[in-house]
Amino acid sequence: MALDKSLIVARTDLKMALKVGYVKYGLIGITAIGPIMVLATVGIIIFTAPNATELYVIMQMLGPTISPMLGLIAIIPASLIAANALVGEREQNTLEPLLCTPLTDRELLIGKVLSSFIPSIALLLGSVLVSEIGTISMFLIAGYAPMLVPDISGLFLILTAGPLMILAMNSIMILISGRVRRVYEAYQMSGATVMVFILPMILPMITLESGGIDPAAVWFSNIITILIAAALFVVTWGLAYSRFNRDRMVSLV
């Protein structure tokens, strides 16, 4: 099965990426930042709010900023792993044997994408789960009716735009990884690429500032963000699919 072959590539690629201390410890640190920030912020608000009414008003205003923040943090692990996809193989002298395997270009590309997509999605969902459980627990401990943080609109944004943005990031970083000579160059490019990709994810925050806590404005901004994420995915995947050429990469070994 083609997918089985791609999954083997993904598993091998992820193991190789995690051997790099910068990637391994970066994933741990970045993943922890999201829930820690959410729980710390919510905890301060819960235990300093003068009354329940003001608490819920503040939480409603905070809600639309939580999901974009968690989504942004999920993009970074994807960029770290994908940046190592091909140039890391080259530095470890495993790229040429990999490219000479009977795998098709499509199977190899899908495997490289999955190697960063699967752990990034797992980290994103884990961050959301920890944030939800932690905030609900704090509400109950403080004697308030629990709220979802992120809320329903935020969860919708994370579960739709999040995977699309991660896939788009993976696609473009794999192309970059196949064209640079050193891993550190790919990491530098990943930082610049992340700065571009975070722009759609902060759209809900901008809309919130101008539109207050109007639920319609929040949902509208979420839909726009999802459409932008979908467009980025289509463009970047199309580029990766059309330009991923093993013959060209073999010549760079």
C-alpha positions as protocol buffer text, in pm:
chain_id: "A"
residue {
  index: 1
  type: MET
  ca { x: 0 y: 0 z: 0 }
}
residue {
  index: 2
  type: ALA
  ca { x: 126 y: 347 z: -90 }
}
residue {
  index: 3
  type: LEU
  ca { x: 17 y: 492 z: 243 }
}
residue {
  index: 4
  type: ASP
  ca { x: 203 y: 220 z: 434 }
}
residue {
  index: 5
  type: LYS
  ca { x: 523 y: 312 z: 252 }
}
residue {
  index: 6
  type: SER
  ca { x: 467 y: 679 z: 327 }
}
residue {
  index: 7
  type: LEU
  ca { x: 408 y: 602 z: 695 }
}
residue {
  index: 8
  type: ILE
  ca { x: 740 y: 415 z: 709 }
}
residue {
  index: 9
  type: VAL
  ca { x: 912 y: 722 z: 566 }
}
residue {
  index: 10
  type: ALA
  ca { x: 729 y: 942 z: 817 }
}
residue {
  index: 11
  type: ARG
  ca { x: 830 y: 729 z: 1114 }
}
residue {
  index: 12
  type: THR
  ca { x: 1194 y: 715 z: 1005 }
}
residue {
  index: 13
  type: ASP
  ca { x: 1201 y: 1087 z: 931 }
}
residue {
  index: 14
  type: LEU
  ca { x: 1054 y: 1177 z: 1270 }
}
residue {
  index: 15
  type: LYS
  ca { x: 1308 y: 961 z: 1453 }
}
residue {
  index: 16
  type: MET
  ca { x: 1588 y: 1134 z: 1267 }
}
residue {
  index: 17
  type: ALA
  ca { x: 1449 y: 1480 z: 1343 }
}
residue {
  index: 18
  type: LEU
  ca { x: 1415 y: 1402 z: 1714 }
}
residue {
  index: 19
  type: LYS
  ca { x: 1785 y: 1316 z: 1730 }
}
residue {
  index: 20
  type: VAL
  ca { x: 1851 y: 1687 z: 1684 }
}
residue {
  index: 21
  type: GLY
  ca { x: 1848 y: 1849 z: 2027 }
}
residue {
  index: 22
  type: TYR
  ca { x: 1720 y: 2179 z: 1890 }
}
residue {
  index: 23
  type: VAL
  ca { x: 1414 y: 2004 z: 1748 }
}
residue {
  index: 24
  type: LYS
  ca { x: 1346 y: 1767 z: 2037 }
}
residue {
  index: 25
  type: TYR
  ca { x: 1371 y: 2022 z: 2316 }
}
residue {
  index: 26
  type: GLY
  ca { x: 1209 y: 2286 z: 2100 }
}
residue {
  index: 27
  type: LEU
  ca { x: 902 y: 2067 z: 2058 }
}
residue {
  index: 28
  type: ILE
  ca { x: 877 y: 2009 z: 2432 }
}
residue {
  index: 29
  type: GLY
  ca { x: 921 y: 2375 z: 2520 }
}
residue {
  index: 30
  type: ILE
  ca { x: 695 y: 2517 z: 2253 }
}
residue {
  index: 31
  type: THR
  ca { x: 419 y: 2265 z: 2324 }
}
residue {
  index: 32
  type: ALA
  ca { x: 424 y: 2350 z: 2694 }
}
residue {
  index: 33
  type: ILE
  ca { x: 405 y: 2725 z: 2635 }
}
residue {
  index: 34
  type: GLY
  ca { x: 47 y: 2722 z: 2505 }
}
residue {
  index: 35
  type: PRO
  ca { x: -130 y: 2546 z: 2794 }
}
residue {
  index: 36
  type: ILE
  ca { x: 88 y: 2722 z: 3052 }
}
residue {
  index: 37
  type: MET
  ca { x: -4 y: 3064 z: 2915 }
}
residue {
  index: 38
  type: VAL
  ca { x: -372 y: 2974 z: 2892 }
}
residue {
  index: 39
  type: LEU
  ca { x: -393 y: 2827 z: 3241 }
}
residue {
  index: 40
  type: ALA
  ca { x: -190 y: 3108 z: 3398 }
}
residue {
  index: 41
  type: THR
  ca { x: -403 y: 3377 z: 3234 }
}
residue {
  index: 42
  type: VAL
  ca { x: -733 y: 3211 z: 3314 }
}
residue {
  index: 43
  type: GLY
  ca { x: -620 y: 3136 z: 3670 }
}
residue {
  index: 44
  type: ILE
  ca { x: -528 y: 3499 z: 3735 }
}
residue {
  index: 45
  type: ILE
  ca { x: -861 y: 3617 z: 3598 }
}
residue {
  index: 46
  type: ILE
  ca { x: -1065 y: 3363 z: 3794 }
}
residue {
  index: 47
  type: PHE
  ca { x: -904 y: 3432 z: 4128 }
}
residue {
  index: 48
  type: THR
  ca { x: -890 y: 3812 z: 4091 }
}
residue {
  index: 49
  type: ALA
  ca { x: -1230 y: 3883 z: 3934 }
}
residue {
  index: 50
  type: PRO
  ca { x: -1452 y: 4066 z: 4186 }
}
residue {
  index: 51
  type: ASN
  ca { x: -1769 y: 3881 z: 4089 }
}
residue {
  index: 52
  type: ALA
  ca { x: -1907 y: 3618 z: 3854 }
}
residue {
  index: 53
  type: THR
  ca { x: -2059 y: 3869 z: 3612 }
}
residue {
  index: 54
  type: GLU
  ca { x: -1731 y: 4049 z: 3550 }
}
residue {
  index: 55
  type: LEU
  ca { x: -1548 y: 3718 z: 3530 }
}
residue {
  index: 56
  type: TYR
  ca { x: -1766 y: 3588 z: 3248 }
}
residue {
  index: 57
  type: VAL
  ca { x: -1745 y: 3918 z: 3059 }
}
residue {
  index: 58
  type: ILE
  ca { x: -1365 y: 3909 z: 3073 }
}
residue {
  index: 59
  type: MET
  ca { x: -1358 y: 3545 z: 2968 }
}
residue {
  index: 60
  type: GLN
  ca { x: -1583 y: 3616 z: 2671 }
}
residue {
  index: 61
  type: MET
  ca { x: -1342 y: 3885 z: 2557 }
}
residue {
  index: 62
  type: LEU
  ca { x: -1043 y: 3658 z: 2614 }
}
residue {
  index: 63
  type: GLY
  ca { x: -1191 y: 3357 z: 2435 }
}
residue {
  index: 64
  type: PRO
  ca { x: -1125 y: 3461 z: 2073 }
}
residue {
  index: 65
  type: THR
  ca { x: -755 y: 3520 z: 2150 }
}
residue {
  index: 66
  type: ILE
  ca { x: -690 y: 3175 z: 2299 }
}
residue {
  index: 67
  type: SER
  ca { x: -752 y: 2959 z: 1992 }
}
residue {
  index: 68
  type: PRO
  ca { x: -532 y: 3165 z: 1755 }
}
residue {
  index: 69
  type: MET
  ca { x: -253 y: 3153 z: 2013 }
}
residue {
  index: 70
  type: LEU
  ca { x: -272 y: 2774 z: 2040 }
}
residue {
  index: 71
  type: GLY
  ca { x: -288 y: 2749 z: 1661 }
}
residue {
  index: 72
  type: LEU
  ca { x: 19 y: 2966 z: 1621 }
}
residue {
  index: 73
  type: ILE
  ca { x: 216 y: 2755 z: 1864 }
}
residue {
  index: 74
  type: ALA
  ca { x: 120 y: 2440 z: 1670 }
}
residue {
  index: 75
  type: ILE
  ca { x: 269 y: 2578 z: 1347 }
}
residue {
  index: 76
  type: ILE
  ca { x: 617 y: 2610 z: 1497 }
}
residue {
  index: 77
  type: PRO
  ca { x: 674 y: 2237 z: 1568 }
}
residue {
  index: 78
  type: ALA
  ca { x: 562 y: 2159 z: 1215 }
}
residue {
  index: 79
  type: SER
  ca { x: 820 y: 2399 z: 1075 }
}
residue {
  index: 80
  type: LEU
  ca { x: 1100 y: 2256 z: 1290 }
}
residue {
  index: 81
  type: ILE
  ca { x: 1042 y: 1897 z: 1181 }
}
residue {
  index: 82
  type: ALA
  ca { x: 974 y: 1977 z: 815 }
}
residue {
  index: 83
  type: ALA
  ca { x: 1282 y: 2199 z: 793 }
}
residue {
  index: 84
  type: ASN
  ca { x: 1490 y: 1892 z: 875 }
}
residue {
  index: 85
  type: ALA
  ca { x: 1312 y: 1670 z: 622 }
}
residue {
  index: 86
  type: LEU
  ca { x: 1565 y: 1664 z: 337 }
}
residue {
  index: 87
  type: VAL
  ca { x: 1866 y: 1871 z: 436 }
}
residue {
  index: 88
  type: GLY
  ca { x: 1892 y: 1665 z: 755 }
}
residue {
  index: 89
  type: GLU
  ca { x: 1909 y: 1349 z: 546 }
}
residue {
  index: 90
  type: ARG
  ca { x: 2177 y: 1510 z: 333 }
}
residue {
  index: 91
  type: GLU
  ca { x: 2393 y: 1603 z: 633 }
}
residue {
  index: 92
  type: GLN
  ca { x: 2365 y: 1249 z: 771 }
}
residue {
  index: 93
  type: ASN
  ca { x: 2448 y: 1100 z: 429 }
}
residue {
  index: 94
  type: THR
  ca { x: 2115 y: 917 z: 409 }
}
residue {
  index: 95
  type: LEU
  ca { x: 1949 y: 1128 z: 141 }
}
residue {
  index: 96
  type: GLU
  ca { x: 2094 y: 953 z: -163 }
}
residue {
  index: 97
  type: PRO
  ca { x: 1997 y: 601 z: -46 }
}
residue {
  index: 98
  type: LEU
  ca { x: 1649 y: 730 z: 37 }
}
residue {
  index: 99
  type: LEU
  ca { x: 1601 y: 889 z: -303 }
}
residue {
  index: 100
  type: CYS
  ca { x: 1721 y: 572 z: -475 }
}
residue {
  index: 101
  type: THR
  ca { x: 1454 y: 355 z: -313 }
}
residue {
  index: 102
  type: PRO
  ca { x: 1162 y: 231 z: -527 }
}
residue {
  index: 103
  type: LEU
  ca { x: 930 y: 481 z: -359 }
}
residue {
  index: 104
  type: THR
  ca { x: 753 y: 715 z: -596 }
}
residue {
  index: 105
  type: ASP
  ca { x: 797 y: 1090 z: -560 }
}
residue {
  index: 106
  type: ARG
  ca { x: 441 y: 1116 z: -430 }
}
residue {
  index: 107
  type: GLU
  ca { x: 493 y: 846 z: -165 }
}
residue {
  index: 108
  type: LEU
  ca { x: 813 y: 1012 z: -52 }
}
residue {
  index: 109
  type: LEU
  ca { x: 654 y: 1357 z: -38 }
}
residue {
  index: 110
  type: ILE
  ca { x: 351 y: 1232 z: 157 }
}
residue {
  index: 111
  type: GLY
  ca { x: 580 y: 1053 z: 401 }
}
residue {
  index: 112
  type: LYS
  ca { x: 780 y: 1370 z: 460 }
}
residue {
  index: 113
  type: VAL
  ca { x: 461 y: 1571 z: 514 }
}
residue {
  index: 114
  type: LEU
  ca { x: 317 y: 1314 z: 754 }
}
residue {
  index: 115
  type: SER
  ca { x: 637 y: 1307 z: 959 }
}
residue {
  index: 116
  type: SER
  ca { x: 568 y: 1660 z: 1079 }
}
residue {
  index: 117
  type: PHE
  ca { x: 189 y: 1671 z: 1039 }
}
residue {
  index: 118
  type: ILE
  ca { x: 108 y: 1380 z: 1271 }
}
residue {
  index: 119
  type: PRO
  ca { x: 312 y: 1496 z: 1573 }
}
residue {
  index: 120
  type: SER
  ca { x: 207 y: 1858 z: 1520 }
}
residue {
  index: 121
  type: ILE
  ca { x: -161 y: 1766 z: 1521 }
}
residue {
  index: 122
  type: ALA
  ca { x: -109 y: 1546 z: 1827 }
}
residue {
  index: 123
  type: LEU
  ca { x: 63 y: 1832 z: 2008 }
}
residue {
  index: 124
  type: LEU
  ca { x: -212 y: 2075 z: 1907 }
}
residue {
  index: 125
  type: LEU
  ca { x: -491 y: 1848 z: 2029 }
}
residue {
  index: 126
  type: GLY
  ca { x: -298 y: 1773 z: 2347 }
}
residue {
  index: 127
  type: SER
  ca { x: -256 y: 2144 z: 2416 }
}
residue {
  index: 128
  type: VAL
  ca { x: -626 y: 2205 z: 2364 }
}
residue {
  index: 129
  type: LEU
  ca { x: -723 y: 1913 z: 2587 }
}
residue {
  index: 130
  type: VAL
  ca { x: -493 y: 2023 z: 2869 }
}
residue {
  index: 131
  type: SER
  ca { x: -621 y: 2380 z: 2841 }
}
residue {
  index: 132
  type: GLU
  ca { x: -985 y: 2272 z: 2851 }
}
residue {
  index: 133
  type: ILE
  ca { x: -944 y: 2034 z: 3144 }
}
residue {
  index: 134
  type: GLY
  ca { x: -729 y: 2279 z: 3337 }
}
residue {
  index: 135
  type: THR
  ca { x: -961 y: 2576 z: 3297 }
}
residue {
  index: 136
  type: ILE
  ca { x: -1274 y: 2375 z: 3377 }
}
residue {
  index: 137
  type: SER
  ca { x: -1103 y: 2247 z: 3691 }
}
residue {
  index: 138
  type: MET
  ca { x: -1009 y: 2600 z: 3800 }
}
residue {
  index: 139
  type: PHE
  ca { x: -1364 y: 2724 z: 3747 }
}
residue {
  index: 140
  type: LEU
  ca { x: -1500 y: 2441 z: 3960 }
}
residue {
  index: 141
  type: ILE
  ca { x: -1240 y: 2490 z: 4233 }
}
residue {
  index: 142
  type: ALA
  ca { x: -1327 y: 2860 z: 4251 }
}
residue {
  index: 143
  type: GLY
  ca { x: -1697 y: 2778 z: 4273 }
}
residue {
  index: 144
  type: TYR
  ca { x: -1800 y: 2910 z: 3931 }
}
residue {
  index: 145
  type: ALA
  ca { x: -1992 y: 2743 z: 3652 }
}
residue {
  index: 146
  type: PRO
  ca { x: -1728 y: 2611 z: 3409 }
}
residue {
  index: 147
  type: MET
  ca { x: -1658 y: 2763 z: 3068 }
}
residue {
  index: 148
  type: LEU
  ca { x: -1486 y: 2613 z: 2767 }
}
residue {
  index: 149
  type: VAL
  ca { x: -1152 y: 2779 z: 2697 }
}
residue {
  index: 150
  type: PRO
  ca { x: -1114 y: 2779 z: 2398 }
}
residue {
  index: 151
  type: ASP
  ca { x: -1487 y: 2820 z: 2343 }
}
residue {
  index: 152
  type: ILE
  ca { x: -1694 y: 2656 z: 2068 }
}
residue {
  index: 153
  type: SER
  ca { x: -1595 y: 2908 z: 1801 }
}
residue {
  index: 154
  type: GLY
  ca { x: -1232 y: 2873 z: 1905 }
}
residue {
  index: 155
  type: LEU
  ca { x: -1243 y: 2495 z: 1888 }
}
residue {
  index: 156
  type: PHE
  ca { x: -1399 y: 2518 z: 1543 }
}
residue {
  index: 157
  type: LEU
  ca { x: -1114 y: 2743 z: 1429 }
}
residue {
  index: 158
  type: ILE
  ca { x: -846 y: 2516 z: 1575 }
}
residue {
  index: 159
  type: LEU
  ca { x: -990 y: 2197 z: 1428 }
}
residue {
  index: 160
  type: THR
  ca { x: -1034 y: 2342 z: 1079 }
}
residue {
  index: 161
  type: ALA
  ca { x: -774 y: 2611 z: 1015 }
}
residue {
  index: 162
  type: GLY
  ca { x: -513 y: 2443 z: 1236 }
}
residue {
  index: 163
  type: PRO
  ca { x: -459 y: 2130 z: 1025 }
}
residue {
  index: 164
  type: LEU
  ca { x: -469 y: 2331 z: 702 }
}
residue {
  index: 165
  type: MET
  ca { x: -203 y: 2572 z: 825 }
}
residue {
  index: 166
  type: ILE
  ca { x: 15 y: 2287 z: 947 }
}
residue {
  index: 167
  type: LEU
  ca { x: -9 y: 2112 z: 610 }
}
residue {
  index: 168
  type: ALA
  ca { x: 70 y: 2435 z: 428 }
}
residue {
  index: 169
  type: MET
  ca { x: 371 y: 2497 z: 650 }
}
residue {
  index: 170
  type: ASN
  ca { x: 493 y: 2141 z: 598 }
}
residue {
  index: 171
  type: SER
  ca { x: 465 y: 2165 z: 221 }
}
residue {
  index: 172
  type: ILE
  ca { x: 662 y: 2486 z: 185 }
}
residue {
  index: 173
  type: MET
  ca { x: 927 y: 2386 z: 440 }
}
residue {
  index: 174
  type: ILE
  ca { x: 991 y: 2055 z: 265 }
}
residue {
  index: 175
  type: LEU
  ca { x: 1059 y: 2246 z: -55 }
}
residue {
  index: 176
  type: ILE
  ca { x: 1295 y: 2477 z: 132 }
}
residue {
  index: 177
  type: SER
  ca { x: 1465 y: 2182 z: 301 }
}
residue {
  index: 178
  type: GLY
  ca { x: 1538 y: 2031 z: -39 }
}
residue {
  index: 179
  type: ARG
  ca { x: 1708 y: 2346 z: -164 }
}
residue {
  index: 180
  type: VAL
  ca { x: 1936 y: 2457 z: 119 }
}
residue {
  index: 181
  type: ARG
  ca { x: 2276 y: 2312 z: 201 }
}
residue {
  index: 182
  type: ARG
  ca { x: 2274 y: 2319 z: 582 }
}
residue {
  index: 183
  type: VAL
  ca { x: 2016 y: 2244 z: 848 }
}
residue {
  index: 184
  type: TYR
  ca { x: 2068 y: 2578 z: 1020 }
}
residue {
  index: 185
  type: GLU
  ca { x: 1977 y: 2753 z: 693 }
}
residue {
  index: 186
  type: ALA
  ca { x: 1648 y: 2563 z: 687 }
}
residue {
  index: 187
  type: TYR
  ca { x: 1579 y: 2660 z: 1048 }
}
residue {
  index: 188
  type: GLN
  ca { x: 1645 y: 3024 z: 966 }
}
residue {
  index: 189
  type: MET
  ca { x: 1405 y: 3004 z: 675 }
}
residue {
  index: 190
  type: SER
  ca { x: 1147 y: 2833 z: 895 }
}
residue {
  index: 191
  type: GLY
  ca { x: 1148 y: 3130 z: 1130 }
}
residue {
  index: 192
  type: ALA
  ca { x: 1080 y: 3372 z: 847 }
}
residue {
  index: 193
  type: THR
  ca { x: 811 y: 3145 z: 703 }
}
residue {
  index: 194
  type: VAL
  ca { x: 633 y: 3115 z: 1038 }
}
residue {
  index: 195
  type: MET
  ca { x: 610 y: 3494 z: 1055 }
}
residue {
  index: 196
  type: VAL
  ca { x: 420 y: 3493 z: 725 }
}
residue {
  index: 197
  type: PHE
  ca { x: 193 y: 3205 z: 819 }
}
residue {
  index: 198
  type: ILE
  ca { x: 87 y: 3352 z: 1152 }
}
residue {
  index: 199
  type: LEU
  ca { x: -85 y: 3648 z: 987 }
}
residue {
  index: 200
  type: PRO
  ca { x: -410 y: 3463 z: 906 }
}
residue {
  index: 201
  type: MET
  ca { x: -424 y: 3317 z: 1256 }
}
residue {
  index: 202
  type: ILE
  ca { x: -420 y: 3658 z: 1425 }
}
residue {
  index: 203
  type: LEU
  ca { x: -716 y: 3780 z: 1220 }
}
residue {
  index: 204
  type: PRO
  ca { x: -968 y: 3685 z: 1492 }
}
residue {
  index: 205
  type: MET
  ca { x: -773 y: 3898 z: 1741 }
}
residue {
  index: 206
  type: ILE
  ca { x: -783 y: 4202 z: 1513 }
}
residue {
  index: 207
  type: THR
  ca { x: -1154 y: 4160 z: 1446 }
}
residue {
  index: 208
  type: LEU
  ca { x: -1219 y: 4123 z: 1817 }
}
residue {
  index: 209
  type: GLU
  ca { x: -1048 y: 4452 z: 1889 }
}
residue {
  index: 210
  type: SER
  ca { x: -1260 y: 4638 z: 1637 }
}
residue {
  index: 211
  type: GLY
  ca { x: -1582 y: 4442 z: 1681 }
}
residue {
  index: 212
  type: GLY
  ca { x: -1591 y: 4389 z: 2055 }
}
residue {
  index: 213
  type: ILE
  ca { x: -1734 y: 4060 z: 2168 }
}
residue {
  index: 214
  type: ASP
  ca { x: -1994 y: 4036 z: 1896 }
}
residue {
  index: 215
  type: PRO
  ca { x: -2024 y: 3659 z: 1831 }
}
residue {
  index: 216
  type: ALA
  ca { x: -2109 y: 3723 z: 1467 }
}
residue {
  index: 217
  type: ALA
  ca { x: -1785 y: 3918 z: 1420 }
}
residue {
  index: 218
  type: VAL
  ca { x: -1585 y: 3640 z: 1584 }
}
residue {
  index: 219
  type: TRP
  ca { x: -1742 y: 3369 z: 1369 }
}
residue {
  index: 220
  type: PHE
  ca { x: -1696 y: 3581 z: 1056 }
}
residue {
  index: 221
  type: SER
  ca { x: -1326 y: 3628 z: 1131 }
}
residue {
  index: 222
  type: ASN
  ca { x: -1293 y: 3254 z: 1192 }
}
residue {
  index: 223
  type: ILE
  ca { x: -1448 y: 3173 z: 855 }
}
residue {
  index: 224
  type: ILE
  ca { x: -1216 y: 3419 z: 679 }
}
residue {
  index: 225
  type: THR
  ca { x: -918 y: 3265 z: 856 }
}
residue {
  index: 226
  type: ILE
  ca { x: -1025 y: 2916 z: 747 }
}
residue {
  index: 227
  type: LEU
  ca { x: -1064 y: 3029 z: 386 }
}
residue {
  index: 228
  type: ILE
  ca { x: -718 y: 3188 z: 390 }
}
residue {
  index: 229
  type: ALA
  ca { x: -572 y: 2873 z: 545 }
}
residue {
  index: 230
  type: ALA
  ca { x: -739 y: 2659 z: 278 }
}
residue {
  index: 231
  type: ALA
  ca { x: -602 y: 2881 z: 2 }
}
residue {
  index: 232
  type: LEU
  ca { x: -252 y: 2865 z: 149 }
}
residue {
  index: 233
  type: PHE
  ca { x: -275 y: 2488 z: 169 }
}
residue {
  index: 234
  type: VAL
  ca { x: -389 y: 2452 z: -192 }
}
residue {
  index: 235
  type: VAL
  ca { x: -112 y: 2680 z: -321 }
}
residue {
  index: 236
  type: THR
  ca { x: 171 y: 2535 z: -111 }
}
residue {
  index: 237
  type: TRP
  ca { x: 69 y: 2173 z: -166 }
}
residue {
  index: 238
  type: GLY
  ca { x: 40 y: 2238 z: -539 }
}
residue {
  index: 239
  type: LEU
  ca { x: 392 y: 2383 z: -540 }
}
residue {
  index: 240
  type: ALA
  ca { x: 531 y: 2095 z: -336 }
}
residue {
  index: 241
  type: TYR
  ca { x: 359 y: 1832 z: -548 }
}
residue {
  index: 242
  type: SER
  ca { x: 471 y: 1982 z: -878 }
}
residue {
  index: 243
  type: ARG
  ca { x: 829 y: 2068 z: -778 }
}
residue {
  index: 244
  type: PHE
  ca { x: 923 y: 1773 z: -558 }
}
residue {
  index: 245
  type: ASN
  ca { x: 1169 y: 1604 z: -790 }
}
residue {
  index: 246
  type: ARG
  ca { x: 1413 y: 1341 z: -665 }
}
residue {
  index: 247
  type: ASP
  ca { x: 1638 y: 1370 z: -970 }
}
residue {
  index: 248
  type: ARG
  ca { x: 1707 y: 1733 z: -888 }
}
residue {
  index: 249
  type: MET
  ca { x: 1773 y: 1648 z: -523 }
}
residue {
  index: 250
  type: VAL
  ca { x: 2008 y: 1363 z: -610 }
}
residue {
  index: 251
  type: SER
  ca { x: 2216 y: 1610 z: -808 }
}
residue {
  index: 252
  type: LEU
  ca { x: 2253 y: 1819 z: -491 }
}
residue {
  index: 253
  type: VAL
  ca { x: 2381 y: 1531 z: -276 }
}
